[in-house]
Amino acid sequence: MPMLAHLEFYAEAAVAIVLVFGVCVTLHEFGHFYVAKRCGVAVPVFAIGFGPKVVSVVRGGTEYSLRLIPLGGFVQLAGEAPQESWFPVGQSVAYELDEAGRIAALGEPRDLPNARVGVVREVDLTDDMTMTLQTDEGLQRFRVKDGARVMLSRRSSIPIVPKEQQMIGKPLWQRAAVILAGPVMNLILAGVLFSAVNTYTGVPTTTVGHVEPGTPAAHAGLAPGDTIVAVDGRPIHSWAGLVRAVSEEGARDGHPEPLVLEVKTDEGTRSVVVTPRLVSGEPMIGIDAEISHSPLHTVPAGFSALVRDIVMTIQGYVGLFVHHQFQSLSGPVGIAHVITEQVRFGIWNVIAVTGALSLGLGLFNLLPIPALDGGRLLFMAIELIRGRRVDPEKEGFVHFVGFAIVMLFAVVITYRDVTHWF
């Protein structure tokens, strides 16, 4: 391959990797964002990418931004962690007051250079919305204005919101819905992409497309255009179901068994008796399926594939943890290698692998591991059983430890992928 062609291919692969990861992660975060907004939770930040902001705009209390590193994205939900955790007792904080004497802005002294400075002595940003500071005038207690700005830098801030707009102030079912929405969005995306690929490639239907001459189907009078709706009284809804029915019912003890096919034609429905022929021990009747590109067939087939792959992935996770089959795992480098290989075969292969990655991301996030969505849902299940919430600081610490372990595991998997592929 000439050098220019090499460069063109790897440029296409790089774009594909960025788009695949970006779409999967951004749609995951959009699921959290959308349901949070519907539940009345403030969402200060929705970002595509990571790192410094390239461009941003504020709409409806949310800062939408495009970041420099275009891999993934994130959403910030108000009150997911207590707002008090931003201002530990004993920390110096700069503050500005409005005309009513309420705190209107808070941050590091370097981010609010002209503001007053105090030391935090007591803070409640969930119920009372107050902060007690040690100032030059002595110990002072201030009310915090709804929407007061917390400065992340001189040019970036997020608002402090009242309890009714915080995750912590919402009922359990709404908090669970917000957390669950991310993985669900990934699964929906996977089903949509599988359906799109099916629409392009086509899916086999239960309508006969071709009858091999001299086969049992030909002798029984089956013809192209006939639709098989049942085998021995078993309803048939897909080509895979038809193949399975013929395989299971078409032979007994190594001998072919007659099958009664219910066939739908232009003239109506009729019954046809077909005795399969054994080929390498498998019963065959000698027909090929008609291929359909209609969404009426391709969309159900796409979501059927989604359900099948969910079951297979769950079985894979069971094998992973029960039989310690960690060698089957791939990290970001391994996934990027798979995407690069699929670029060689065209856009539809990339779309298919995007669906598979989205499915994997959704199910992985549902694992009951701290720091993942499944870990947060686990704490909510504990809250439901206990009747009261786990202390937010303790829960936050558990998630922090879980995140550290997940990151360490990711580094190990990435190192293995790098040494394997390079």
N, C-alpha and C positions, 0 to 999 in steps of 0.2 A: 504494500500500500504506500503510495507517495506521501512525502512529508506533509503536504498541504491537506491531503485527505485525512491523514492521522489527526492533524490539528482540528479539522472540521468535525471529525467524529467525536473527539474528546470535548470539544466545545458544546456539541449537542448533548453529550452525556452529562456534562456539568449543568447545563440548563435543565435537563430532565430531572436530575437529582434534586436541584433546588425546588423545582415545581412540585415534584412528588412529595417531598418532606413538607414543603410549605402548605400545600393543599390539605394534606392529612392533619397536620397540627393546627392550622388556622381554622378548619372546619370543626375540629374538636373544641377549640376555645370559643368559637362562635356558638356552639351548643350551650356552653355555660353562660355566655353573654346573653343570649336570647331569652333563656328561661329565667335568668336572674332579673332581667328587665321586666319580664312579664309578672314576676312575683314582687316587684317593687323594690328590689335591691339596687342600690346605687352601684354603678360600674365606672369608676374614675378613669380607667385606662383599658383600651383595646389596641393591642400592637401586633403588627405583622412584621416578624423578624425580631432580632435582638440588637443590643448595643445602642449607639447614638442615633437620635432621630434624624431622618432625612427630611421628612415633611410631616406635619401634624395639623389637625383641625379639631376644634371642640364643638360638639353638637349634643344637645340634650344632657349636659352634665358629664359627658364622656369624651375623653381625648382619644381620637383615632390617630394612630401614627404608623408610618412606614419606617422601619429601622434599617441600619446599615448592613447587618448580617442577615441575609434573607432565608434563614433556615428556621421555619416554625413561626412561633408567635406566643403571646400570652395575654391573659385578661386578669385584671385586678378587681376583686369583689370587695366592697366596703364591709368591714366587720367580719371578714373571714377569720382574721386574728383580731383580738381586742385592740381597739385604737389606742388604748392606754400603753400598749407594749412599745409604741413608738417613742415614749417619753419616760424612761426609767427614773425612779426617784434618785435624786442626787445629780442628775444631769443638768448642765447649763443649757438654757434654751433662749433664743431670741424671740420676742413677741411684739406684735403691733396691736393697738386697741382701736376700736371704732368710736363713733361719737357717743355711744351709750356706755362706753367703758368695758365692752366685751372684747375678748381676744378675737381678732380677725385674721391673724397670720402667725404661724409658728415655724421655727426652723433653726438650723445652725446659725450662729452669729455671722459666719462668712456669707451666708445666703441672704440674710437680712441685715446689711451693714449699718443701716440707720435706725434699727429698732432697739428697744430696751432689752436688757438681758436679765434673766432670773434663774434661780436654781429650783428644779422641780422638788416639791415636798409631798404633794398629794395630787392625784389626778383621777378623774372619773369621766371618761368620754363615751360611756354606754348609757347610763341612766340619768345622772345629774348634769352632765355636760359642764363640768367645772374643773378648774385647775388652780392649785395653791402653789404659789411661788415665793421664794425668799428673794426679795428685791432690795434695792438701796433704801426704800421707804419702810422696810420690815416685811413681815409675813403678810401676803395679800392673797385673797381668794377671788378669782375671776370666773365669770361665766364665759363659756366658749360659744361663739356665734355659730349657728347652723351654716355649714358651708365654709367655715373658716379654712384658710389655705394652709396646708403643710408643705413647706418648700423642700423639694427634692434637690433643687439647685437654684441658681438665681433666676432661671428662666422656666423652670418646671415645677409644678405643684399638683397636689391632689387635695380634695376637700375632706373635711371632717363632717360626717353626716349624723343625724339623730338615730336613735336605736331602731325606729321603725323602718329605716332604710338600710340597716345593716343585716348581714347574714345571721348574726347572733340574735337578732331580734325577731327572726321569722320562725313560724312553727316548724316542727321537725319534718313534716312531709314536703314543705316547700324547699327547705335546705337540701333534703335528699334529692328532690327533683332537679335542683340546680346542679348538683354534683353528678347525678346520673346522666344529665343531658349531653355531656361531652362524649362519653363512650357511645351513647345511643346515636349521636350524630355520625360518629365514625362508622357504625354498623349500617346506617342508612346510606351513607356515601358508598360503602362497599357494595351494597345491593344495587344502587343506581349504576355504578361503574360496571358491575358484572352484567347488568341488563343492557347497557350500551354496547359492550363487547359482543353480547349475544345478538343484538340487532344488526351489527356489522357482519358477523360470521354466519349468523343463522343458527337455528336450533332444530333438531329432529322432532317431528310431531308424530302423533299416532295415525296420521293419514299415510296410506301406502303411496310411495313415490315410484317404486319399480318392483316388478315381480320377476324373479329369475326363472327362465323356462325350465320345465322338467322338475320343478321342486314341489314339495307338498302344497305350498300356497297356490301354485299354478294349477295343480290338479284339483284343488278345492274350489277354484273359480274366483280367487281374489284378483282384483284389478287395481291399477293405479287410480287414486282418487277415493278408494274405499277408506273409511275411518273406523278403526277398531276401538270400540268403546267398552268392551268387557271380554275377559277370558275366563271360562268356566264360572261365570257369575261374578267374578271379581272386577269391580270397576277399574278402568284404565284411564289415567289422566296425563301420562307422559310416555315418551319412547322408552325411557329407562324403566318405568313400571311395566311396560309391555315385555321388554327383554327379560325382566326379572320373573314375570308371571310364566312366560314360556319356559324359562330355565327350571323353575320350581315345579310346574305342573306337567311339563311335557315329557317326563321320563320317570319310571319307577323301576328300581332294581336293575338298571342298565337296559331297560326296554322302553321304547317310545309309547306314550299314552295319548290317545285322541284328545284334542282340545276343541271345546265349543267356543267359537269366536262370535261375539255379537258385533255385527258390521253395519255401519251407517252409510247409506249411499244416497244418490239423488232421488231414487225411487222409494226410499224408506229404510227401515231397519230389518235385517235378516240375520239368521244364525247360520254359521258355516262351520263344518267339522273338518279339522285339519289334524293329520297325524304327523308329527315332526319326524325329521330324519336326524339320526345321531351322527354328529361330526366331531371326532375326537372325544366322544362321550357326552357332548353337549347337544341338546335338542335344538334344531334349526328348522324354520318353516320356509325360508327363502324370499324374504322381502327386504327392501330398503325403505327408509323413512323419507317422506317429503320434508324438505328443509323450508322453514318459515323464517322470514325477517320481520314479521308483524309484531309490534309491541304486545299484542294480545297473547302471544306465545313467549316472546323473548323476556318480558318483564317478570312474569311468574317463574320462568326458568332461572332468571338471574337471582331472584330472592330465594328460590329453592336451593340454588348453589350456595347462597349465603348461609342458610340454615345448616346445610350439610357441612360446610367448612367450619361453622361455629362448633358443631359437635366434634369434628376432627381435631380442632385446635384445643378444645377442652380436654379431649383424650390425650393430646400431646402434652398438655400441662401436667396431667396426672402422671404420665410416664416420666416427665421431667423431674418431678419432686419425689415420686415413689421409687423410681429406678435410677435416679441421679444421672439422667441422660443429658447433661449440660453441654456436651459436645455438639448438640444439634442447634444450640442458640447462635444467633447472629446479632451483632451490634450495628451501629450506624455504618461502619466501614463495610461490613459484609453485605448490608442492605444496598449500599451505594454500588457495590460490585455487581449485585444482581440487576439493579436498574441499568447499569452500563451495558451489561450483556443483552438486556432486552431492547435497548436502543438499536442494536444491530438488526433487529427483526421488525422494527417499525413502531409507529405510534400506538397501535392497538395493543401490542404486547406491553408497552409502558403503562397504558391505561389499566390493563389487567393486573399488573403487579402493583399499581397504585391501590386498586381495590383490595388486594391481598394485604398490603401494608396497613391500610386503614382498618381492616377487620382485625389484624393482629394488634394494632395500637389500641383499639377499643377494648378488646378482651384483656390485654395486658393491664390496662388501667383499672379494670374491674377486680384484679387480684387484691385480696385483703392484706396488702402490704402498706405500712405507714408511709405517708407522703404521696401515695397514689390515690386516685379517686376511690378505689375499693377500700383503702385503709380508712378514708374519711367516712365512707358508708358503714364500715365496721364500728367505728365510734358512735355513729348515730344509732346502730342496732343496739349497742350497749346502753345508750341513753334510753332507748325505748323500753328495754328490759328493766333497767334500774329505776326509771321514772324521773331521773334527773340527769343533767348534763355532766360529763366528765370535766374536771377543772380545765379551762382553756389553756392555761400555762403548761400543765402536765401533758395535755394532748399535743400542744405545739412542740414540746420537747421530744415526744415520741416520734412525731412526724419529721423533726429535724434529724434524729438518729436514723430513721428509716431512709430519708433522702440521702444521707451520707453513705449508708450501706448500698443503696441502689447505684449511686454514682461510682462507688468503689467497684462494684460488680461490673458496671458498664466499662470502666477502664480496663478491667481484666479481659472482658470479652473483646473490646476493641484491640487490645494488644495481641490477642490470639488471632483475630481477623487479619491484622496487619502482617503478622509473621506468616500467616497461611497464604494470603493472596499476593504478598510482595516479597 
